[in-house]
Amino acid sequence: MQEQALKGVRILDFTHVYQGPVCTQLLADFGADVIKVERPGMGDWSRQWGPFVGDVSLPFAGLNRNKRSLALNLKDDRGLQIMHKLVTQSDVLVHNFRPGAMEKLGLGYDDASRLNPRLVYATSSGWGDAGPYVDRRRGGHDMMARATSGLFDGVDDRGMPAPAGISADYVAGLLLGQAILIALLARERTGDGQCVTTDLLSAGFHANTWNGTQQLNPDRIDAEGHIGAAEKALRRVYRTADDFIELSPTFSPTGFQDLAEAMGLESLPTDPRFSTNEAMLENRVALNELIADRFAEQTTSAWMVQLEQQGILCAEIKTFEQAAEDEQVQANGMVIDLEHPTAGTLKVQGNPIRMSSTPSGVHRMPPDLGADGWEILQELGYSLDEIETFAAEKVFEAS
């Protein structure tokens, strides 16, 4: 078996639900020893959320493979002492609690870094580290962040604002994982850890970087490029004879002409209504009506063959279930089987990062609550008698 990229990196994972667990699972897939620190009796909130296969929560199973679970009572001084010992022997501590929650436990950045100056302390919150929302102790949520960051940019079938498809939780999780790796790399040079943070609002706002730069500078735009005009004028989705098709921007000065020719609408680029950038934008409704009428004449599969042969960027619009069966999704290894000891075979998403020498892998099933407490405490040097006492007196929960 090839050695994994993050072997030897220990991560204390206090995260729950989505944004934190997606970060730590990606790191665990590459060999980091992720110890999931959970509340006795309940654990990660997502353990309680269905749907279920037997007693296994599918959302939890999808985000927590390759981790170990320690259900530790941090209200007990002995539980805190165990955690302090873990902090001294870890590389990363990561949480996505509201600001101030870890400080109340004596596990804020200042406290943790005194215990271990090399510790990378990573957090992701709803709104940020400081500012009016933080001062109000405002609760955070993915949809709130999307709404506030400008990612409610679609329209639903009732004409109401609709959220963009990507979750701010997912984006924040990816950014937090990147921040941890950057900090670990910096530590190799400086010898010191540091605090790294991100938040749902900032992640959602940054996700709109492509159009956002234009929207931040509306009064500075002197002219629309030909590519930009076509991109703004054309809809992204059209109904075909049997389904829908997505039409991507073609980053070429002749993109509109190429599309018109591929669709058998060769006269469109010379039509005075569409022959210039300004005319195309002014008459976008008429343009889209013509293109929509043409798309409705054939099935999606027929259009895919016809347009792809002419180099037009387009795609069949699929549900998630259809995407899971897509031949390229399968070729990328994005659907894998987990052989869970109680739930049986579960299909979950694979890791989207591929590395030639140190690949990701699955070496642990999503853990039962507290499943690894004995093992972890033995690694910390506690005797079996001490661990038995801790278990009997509810310092930690052993499954």
BELQUIWO-V642369 format. One record per residue. N is the residue number from 1. RES is the residue in three letters. SS is DSSP state (h for helix, s for strand, l for the rest). PHI is phi as a letter, one per 20 degrees, with the letter a starting at -180 (NA if undefined). D_FIRST is the distance of its C-alpha to the first C-alpha in Angstrom with 2 decimals. Layout:
N:RES:SS:PHI:D_FIRST / N:RES:SS:PHI:D_FIRST
//
This chain:
1:MET:l:NA:0.00 / 2:GLN:l:f:3.80 / 3:GLU:l:f:6.41 / 4:GLN:l:e:8.84 / 5:ALA:l:f:12.36 / 6:LEU:l:d:14.37 / 7:LYS:l:g:12.68 / 8:GLY:l:n:15.83 / 9:VAL:l:e:18.22 / 10:ARG:s:d:20.27 / 11:ILE:s:c:22.38 / 12:LEU:s:e:25.42 / 13:ASP:s:d:25.95 / 14:PHE:l:e:29.57 / 15:THR:l:f:29.47 / 16:HIS:l:b:30.67 / 17:VAL:l:m:31.32 / 18:TYR:l:c:29.96 / 19:GLN:h:f:30.05 / 20:GLY:h:f:28.23 / 21:PRO:h:f:25.62 / 22:VAL:h:f:24.58 / 23:CYS:h:f:24.06 / 24:THR:h:f:22.00 / 25:GLN:h:f:19.86 / 26:LEU:h:g:18.84 / 27:LEU:h:f:17.92 / 28:ALA:h:f:16.15 / 29:ASP:h:g:14.01 / 30:PHE:l:d:12.71 / 31:GLY:l:o:12.03 / 32:ALA:l:f:15.65 / 33:ASP:s:e:17.00 / 34:VAL:s:e:19.80 / 35:ILE:s:e:22.56 / 36:LYS:s:e:24.92 / 37:VAL:s:e:28.38 / 38:GLU:s:c:30.69 / 39:ARG:l:f:34.29 / 40:PRO:l:g:34.96 / 41:GLY:l:n:36.42 / 42:MET:l:c:35.42 / 43:GLY:l:m:32.25 / 44:ASP:l:g:31.29 / 45:TRP:h:g:34.19 / 46:SER:h:f:32.05 / 47:ARG:h:f:31.41 / 48:GLN:h:e:35.10 / 49:TRP:l:e:35.13 / 50:GLY:l:e:34.80 / 51:PRO:l:f:34.38 / 52:PHE:s:d:32.72 / 53:VAL:s:d:30.93 / 54:GLY:l:m:32.29 / 55:ASP:l:d:32.09 / 56:VAL:s:d:29.05 / 57:SER:s:f:30.07 / 58:LEU:h:f:28.47 / 59:PRO:h:g:28.90 / 60:PHE:h:f:27.16 / 61:ALA:h:f:24.28 / 62:GLY:h:f:23.86 / 63:LEU:h:c:23.58 / 64:ASN:l:c:21.97 / 65:ARG:l:f:18.54 / 66:ASN:l:m:15.94 / 67:LYS:s:d:19.01 / 68:ARG:s:d:20.74 / 69:SER:s:d:24.50 / 70:LEU:s:c:27.18 / 71:ALA:s:e:30.69 / 72:LEU:s:d:32.80 / 73:ASN:l:e:36.59 / 74:LEU:l:e:37.36 / 75:LYS:l:e:41.08 / 76:ASP:l:e:40.92 / 77:ASP:h:g:41.14 / 78:ARG:h:f:38.57 / 79:GLY:h:f:36.12 / 80:LEU:h:f:36.83 / 81:GLN:h:f:36.36 / 82:ILE:h:f:32.91 / 83:MET:h:f:32.13 / 84:HIS:h:g:33.61 / 85:LYS:h:f:31.35 / 86:LEU:h:f:28.29 / 87:VAL:h:g:29.63 / 88:THR:h:f:29.93 / 89:GLN:l:d:26.26 / 90:SER:l:d:24.85 / 91:ASP:l:e:24.27 / 92:VAL:s:c:25.47 / 93:LEU:s:c:27.97 / 94:VAL:s:c:28.46 / 95:HIS:s:b:31.19 / 96:ASN:l:c:33.33 / 97:PHE:l:e:36.48 / 98:ARG:l:f:39.89 / 99:PRO:l:g:41.01 / 100:GLY:l:o:42.41 / 101:ALA:h:f:40.53 / 102:MET:h:f:38.14 / 103:GLU:h:f:41.05 / 104:LYS:h:f:42.96 / 105:LEU:l:e:40.24 / 106:GLY:l:m:40.31 / 107:LEU:l:c:36.84 / 108:GLY:l:f:37.95 / 109:TYR:h:f:36.68 / 110:ASP:h:f:39.40 / 111:ASP:h:f:38.77 / 112:ALA:h:f:34.97 / 113:SER:h:f:35.15 / 114:ARG:h:f:37.63 / 115:LEU:h:f:35.16 / 116:ASN:l:b:32.34 / 117:PRO:l:f:33.48 / 118:ARG:l:e:29.93 / 119:LEU:l:f:29.23 / 120:VAL:s:e:28.65 / 121:TYR:s:d:30.84 / 122:ALA:s:d:30.33 / 123:THR:s:c:32.69 / 124:SER:s:c:33.62 / 125:SER:s:c:37.02 / 126:GLY:l:f:39.40 / 127:TRP:l:c:41.76 / 128:GLY:l:p:40.84 / 129:ASP:l:e:41.59 / 130:ALA:l:b:45.38 / 131:GLY:l:p:48.16 / 132:PRO:h:f:50.56 / 133:TYR:h:f:48.08 / 134:VAL:h:f:46.30 / 135:ASP:h:f:49.70 / 136:ARG:l:f:50.64 / 137:ARG:l:l:47.45 / 138:ARG:l:f:47.05 / 139:GLY:l:f:44.37 / 140:GLY:l:c:41.68 / 141:HIS:l:b:40.06 / 142:ASP:h:g:38.22 / 143:MET:h:f:41.35 / 144:MET:h:f:43.59 / 145:ALA:h:f:41.50 / 146:ARG:h:f:41.49 / 147:ALA:h:f:45.25 / 148:THR:h:f:45.98 / 149:SER:l:e:43.77 / 150:GLY:l:n:45.32 / 151:LEU:l:e:42.62 / 152:PHE:l:e:45.15 / 153:ASP:l:d:46.03 / 154:GLY:s:d:46.17 / 155:VAL:s:c:48.93 / 156:ASP:l:e:48.64 / 157:ASP:l:f:50.83 / 158:ARG:l:d:53.56 / 159:GLY:l:m:53.75 / 160:MET:l:e:52.16 / 161:PRO:s:g:49.60 / 162:ALA:s:c:46.04 / 163:PRO:l:f:42.77 / 164:ALA:l:f:40.28 / 165:GLY:l:f:37.35 / 166:ILE:l:e:34.63 / 167:SER:l:f:34.41 / 168:ALA:h:f:35.18 / 169:ASP:h:g:32.80 / 170:TYR:h:f:29.88 / 171:VAL:h:f:31.05 / 172:ALA:h:f:31.60 / 173:GLY:h:f:28.14 / 174:LEU:h:f:26.60 / 175:LEU:h:f:29.03 / 176:LEU:h:f:28.32 / 177:GLY:h:f:24.58 / 178:GLN:h:f:25.60 / 179:ALA:h:f:28.13 / 180:ILE:h:f:25.68 / 181:LEU:h:f:23.41 / 182:ILE:h:f:26.63 / 183:ALA:h:f:27.85 / 184:LEU:h:f:24.72 / 185:LEU:h:f:25.04 / 186:ALA:h:f:28.76 / 187:ARG:h:f:28.14 / 188:GLU:h:f:26.33 / 189:ARG:h:e:29.65 / 190:THR:h:e:32.17 / 191:GLY:l:n:30.62 / 192:ASP:l:d:32.01 / 193:GLY:l:e:30.86 / 194:GLN:l:a:32.97 / 195:CYS:s:e:33.88 / 196:VAL:s:c:32.67 / 197:THR:s:c:34.19 / 198:THR:s:b:34.64 / 199:ASP:s:b:36.54 / 200:LEU:h:f:37.11 / 201:LEU:h:f:40.37 / 202:SER:h:f:39.09 / 203:ALA:h:f:35.97 / 204:GLY:h:f:38.22 / 205:PHE:h:f:40.75 / 206:HIS:h:f:38.28 / 207:ALA:l:f:36.80 / 208:ASN:l:d:40.19 / 209:THR:h:f:40.04 / 210:TRP:h:f:40.89 / 211:ASN:h:e:44.14 / 212:GLY:h:f:44.63 / 213:THR:h:f:45.68 / 214:GLN:h:f:48.39 / 215:GLN:h:f:49.51 / 216:LEU:h:f:49.76 / 217:ASN:l:c:52.03 / 218:PRO:h:f:54.27 / 219:ASP:h:e:57.39 / 220:ARG:h:e:55.85 / 221:ILE:l:f:54.90 / 222:ASP:l:e:57.35 / 223:ALA:l:a:56.26 / 224:GLU:l:e:53.76 / 225:GLY:l:f:51.74 / 226:HIS:h:f:51.98 / 227:ILE:h:f:48.35 / 228:GLY:h:f:48.90 / 229:ALA:h:f:52.05 / 230:ALA:h:f:50.51 / 231:GLU:h:f:47.55 / 232:LYS:h:f:49.99 / 233:ALA:h:f:52.39 / 234:LEU:l:e:50.11 / 235:ARG:l:f:48.62 / 236:ARG:l:e:44.91 / 237:VAL:s:c:45.29 / 238:TYR:s:c:47.76 / 239:ARG:s:e:48.64 / 240:THR:l:d:48.47 / 241:ALA:l:f:50.28 / 242:ASP:l:c:47.65 / 243:ASP:l:a:45.28 / 244:PHE:s:c:44.34 / 245:ILE:s:c:42.89 / 246:GLU:s:e:41.54 / 247:LEU:s:d:42.95 / 248:SER:l:e:41.12 / 249:PRO:l:f:42.94 / 250:THR:l:d:43.16 / 251:PHE:l:e:42.91 / 252:SER:l:b:45.52 / 253:PRO:l:g:49.26 / 254:THR:l:d:49.96 / 255:GLY:h:g:47.71 / 256:PHE:h:f:50.65 / 257:GLN:h:f:52.31 / 258:ASP:h:f:49.16 / 259:LEU:h:f:48.78 / 260:ALA:h:f:52.47 / 261:GLU:h:f:52.38 / 262:ALA:h:f:49.29 / 263:MET:l:e:51.04 / 264:GLY:l:m:54.34 / 265:LEU:l:c:56.06 / 266:GLU:l:g:56.98 / 267:SER:l:e:60.07 / 268:LEU:h:g:58.36 / 269:PRO:h:f:57.69 / 270:THR:h:e:61.37 / 271:ASP:l:f:62.76 / 272:PRO:l:g:64.59 / 273:ARG:l:f:62.91 / 274:PHE:l:c:59.47 / 275:SER:l:e:60.22 / 276:THR:l:c:59.58 / 277:ASN:h:g:57.06 / 278:GLU:h:f:59.80 / 279:ALA:h:f:61.17 / 280:MET:h:f:57.78 / 281:LEU:h:f:57.14 / 282:GLU:h:f:60.70 / 283:ASN:l:d:60.52 / 284:ARG:h:f:56.96 / 285:VAL:h:f:58.23 / 286:ALA:h:f:60.00 / 287:LEU:h:f:57.05 / 288:ASN:h:f:54.62 / 289:GLU:h:f:57.14 / 290:LEU:h:f:57.35 / 291:ILE:h:f:53.61 / 292:ALA:h:f:53.16 / 293:ASP:h:f:55.88 / 294:ARG:h:f:54.17 / 295:PHE:h:f:50.73 / 296:ALA:l:f:52.43 / 297:GLU:l:e:53.56 / 298:GLN:l:c:50.19 / 299:THR:l:f:47.09 / 300:THR:h:g:43.91 / 301:SER:h:f:42.14 / 302:ALA:h:f:45.12 / 303:TRP:h:f:45.08 / 304:MET:h:g:41.36 / 305:VAL:h:f:41.98 / 306:GLN:h:f:45.13 / 307:LEU:h:f:43.92 / 308:GLU:h:f:40.52 / 309:GLN:h:f:42.32 / 310:GLN:l:e:44.36 / 311:GLY:l:m:41.49 / 312:ILE:l:e:42.39 / 313:LEU:l:e:39.65 / 314:CYS:s:b:39.76 / 315:ALA:s:b:37.73 / 316:GLU:s:f:38.33 / 317:ILE:l:e:38.44 / 318:LYS:l:d:36.10 / 319:THR:l:f:35.76 / 320:PHE:h:f:32.39 / 321:GLU:h:f:32.27 / 322:GLN:h:f:32.99 / 323:ALA:h:f:30.44 / 324:ALA:h:f:27.71 / 325:GLU:l:e:28.71 / 326:ASP:l:f:28.94 / 327:GLU:h:f:27.20 / 328:GLN:h:f:25.86 / 329:VAL:h:g:24.64 / 330:GLN:h:f:22.76 / 331:ALA:h:f:21.44 / 332:ASN:l:e:20.18 / 333:GLY:l:m:18.15 / 334:MET:l:e:20.57 / 335:VAL:s:c:21.17 / 336:ILE:s:c:18.42 / 337:ASP:s:d:18.94 / 338:LEU:s:d:18.54 / 339:GLU:s:e:19.21 / 340:HIS:s:f:21.45 / 341:PRO:l:f:22.79 / 342:THR:l:d:26.39 / 343:ALA:l:e:26.68 / 344:GLY:s:m:24.70 / 345:THR:s:f:22.96 / 346:LEU:s:d:23.48 / 347:LYS:s:e:23.05 / 348:VAL:s:c:22.17 / 349:GLN:s:f:21.68 / 350:GLY:l:f:18.35 / 351:ASN:l:e:17.58 / 352:PRO:l:f:19.93 / 353:ILE:l:d:18.09 / 354:ARG:l:d:15.81 / 355:MET:l:c:14.04 / 356:SER:l:f:13.01 / 357:SER:l:d:10.73 / 358:THR:l:c:9.75 / 359:PRO:l:f:9.91 / 360:SER:l:f:11.08 / 361:GLY:l:a:9.93 / 362:VAL:l:d:11.88 / 363:HIS:l:c:11.21 / 364:ARG:l:b:14.94 / 365:MET:l:f:18.07 / 366:PRO:l:g:21.09 / 367:PRO:l:e:22.57 / 368:ASP:l:f:25.98 / 369:LEU:l:g:28.47 / 370:GLY:l:m:28.04 / 371:ALA:l:f:25.27 / 372:ASP:l:d:23.57 / 373:GLY:h:g:26.76 / 374:TRP:h:g:26.88 / 375:GLU:h:f:23.36 / 376:ILE:h:f:24.04 / 377:LEU:h:f:27.48 / 378:GLN:h:f:26.30 / 379:GLU:h:f:23.88 / 380:LEU:l:f:27.03 / 381:GLY:l:n:28.84 / 382:TYR:l:f:31.16 / 383:SER:l:f:32.34 / 384:LEU:h:f:32.18 / 385:ASP:h:f:35.96 / 386:GLU:h:f:35.74 / 387:ILE:h:f:33.10 / 388:GLU:h:f:35.25 / 389:THR:h:f:38.21 / 390:PHE:h:g:36.42 / 391:ALA:h:f:35.43 / 392:ALA:h:f:38.96 / 393:GLU:l:e:40.60 / 394:LYS:l:m:38.47 / 395:VAL:l:f:36.95 / 396:PHE:s:b:33.71 / 397:GLU:s:d:33.11 / 398:ALA:l:d:30.88 / 399:SER:l:e:29.89
//
